Amino acid sequence: MTETADVVIVGGGLEGTAAAWALAERGVTNVVVAERNTVGSGMTGKSSGIVRCHYGVSSLAAMATVGLDVFERAEELFGTDIGFRQPGYVVGVGEANVDALRKSLAAQRSVGVDTEEIDAAEVADMWPTADLTPFAAFAWERRGGYGDAYQTAQAFSATARRAGVRVRQNCAVAEVLVDCGRARGVRLLDGGEIAAETVVVATGVWMQPLLATVGVDVPIRVHREQIVLIAPGVDIAGAPVFSDLVSLQYIRPEPNGELLFGNSDLGELEIADPDGYSNRATEAFVDLTVDKIGTRFPGLTDAAITSSYAGCYDVTPDWNPVISATGVDGLLVAAGFSGHGFKISPAVGRLVADLVIDGYSRDSRVPASDFRLSRFAEGDPLKTPYPYVGAGEMR
């Protein structure tokens, strides 16, 4: 059977549901979201959920401010708690990166980020168990924090549904239908079709095989990212997210009082199969965790690892997303989020809606050209003008 819509979105994860929500926000509700399993069942639930606006790429910093504004208004916009908490966000750098930090902060403030430089004594008050001697400067976002990507995707989906969007779960897409160079909808694995003038593919790490059938190449690699959870052995209530760009790690509190640890050293990728990877940290990564946490937080003398898990990033060559039209008319992609996806998801949804409805970005701080797919073939990657030595991949 054939269903019809103005827009079909392939993928019911965070970015696909954000696009559905944003389209509905602008009055476009004849939309179908086709999700092969259930909403948020893919990599969305593996997100570490950090919310910060600390980006040297101004358009990403602006997108993160849009996300922050939406997260702070979650109860009003979605009628539910999305797990967003605001203990703040601090980033520390060594001497080699002080100039880049200060220039980046100035650029961030120019697009509306509430951020400032603070001194080591202020950080020590927030993280008294930390050894701060290797750091030469710190930045502070009082509105930063963390959230729950799975709950957020559910909120996007439910709000879009209430507006009239149809969310089809257990609805796997087998093929994008193209006729005379223009997308005409999708064919489902069960043989049905959804006819639409616009197709948005937001399947993240599963994107390439689907788009290859229509000759569209989004250059992403699938990287396995490991996370370790730690019982700190002390009360860390109120501690902010801490991004350590000296030893390349980040930690944040969990609602139950544990710490979530992630490795920021992404100079080498661990290429993985998104349908067949280990969902636990390796012994080597556990050893790395013990070493990094023990070095940076020597005051956590009774800390103990409680559990671990892993997810996958869809990584582009410049570590920045693709939110773009393609060489096929009516076919758009939103992918390659490279670990940035949660915090910018509301802005991603709105940019997708702008591209579908207007063909351009309505937010002057977020030019659509920054995220165009063609930049890779043009040799014009999206890069920060203020790179951090040793930590360029995630900045």
C-alpha positions, 0 to 999 in steps of 0.5 A: 500500500502507498501512503502519501505525505509532504515530507517523509523522514527516515530515522526516528532518532534524535535528529529525525524527531527534532526535524519532525518537531521543527516542521510541525512548529512551522505548520508542516504536519503532513509528515511521516517519520519512518523508524525501523525499530522504536523512537530513540532505539539506535545511538540516541540512547548512547549519548553522553548528553553533555550540553555546552556551547563551547565551540570555535565554529561560530555556527555550531556555538549558535546552534548550541545556544538554540538547543540550550534555550529549548532545553531550558523551556522543555516543560513549556514546549513539550509538557514533560521533563527531558532530564536536563540539568544545569550544574554548569560546564567548565573547560580547562586548557594548558598554556599552549591553548590559552590564546585559542581559548580566549579568542574562542570565548570572544567569538562565542559571546558574539553569537550569544553564548553566556560564557566567561573566563574564571580562575583556578580557585573558582574551579577548585571550589567546584571540584575540590578533588581535582589536581588543577596544577597543569591548567593555565586557563578555564572557561565557565558556562553557568547554563551548561550541563547535561540531559537525556537524549532518549527522553528528548527524542521521545518529547520531540516525537510526542509533540510532533504527533500531537500536531499531526505528524505520523510516527511509524515505528517498526517501519524499516525503509529499504530504498529511497525512490528517485524518478528523473533525478528527483526523490519521490518517497521511500519503499519500505522493507515490507513492500509498501511505499510512502510517496512524498515530494521531500525525503529527509534521511537522518539515520546516522551511522546507518546512512551510507548503505541507504544513500549509496543506492541513489548515488549520494555519498556522505563521507562518514566513518563509524567510530565506537565510543566507550563510556565508563560509570564510576561511583566517586565515593564522595558526594559530588552533588552540584559539581559541574561538567568538566572538560579537561583538554590537558589529559583529554577527558570529560566527566559529568555527574549522573542523577544517581550521584555517579560520574560518567567518564569519556575519553576526549582523545580521538586522534585515532578512530575505532572503526566499528559495525553499528550492528555488531559492536561490543556494548562494554568497555574493553580492559584497555579502556578501563585501565585508561579510565583509572589512569586518567581519573586517578591523575586528574582527581586524586581526591577520589580515593574511594572511587570504583567503576560500576559499569560501562557501555559503548555507542557509535559516532557517525564521523565526517572528515572535518568532525562537523555535521552535514545538514544539506540538500544533495545531488538528488532534488528533494533529498536532504540529509542530516548526519555526521554529527561526530558527537555533537548531536544532542546539544544542537538537536533543536537547531538541527531540526529547525535548520532542516525545516528551513531547508525543506520550507524555504531552501535556506537558513532563517537564522543568520548565525547558522548559514546553511552553507557551513553544513553543505554536503558539497564542502568535502568535494570542494576541499572546503572543510568546516574548521574552527579558526581557534583550534586547540592543540591536541584536541582539534577533533571535538572543537 
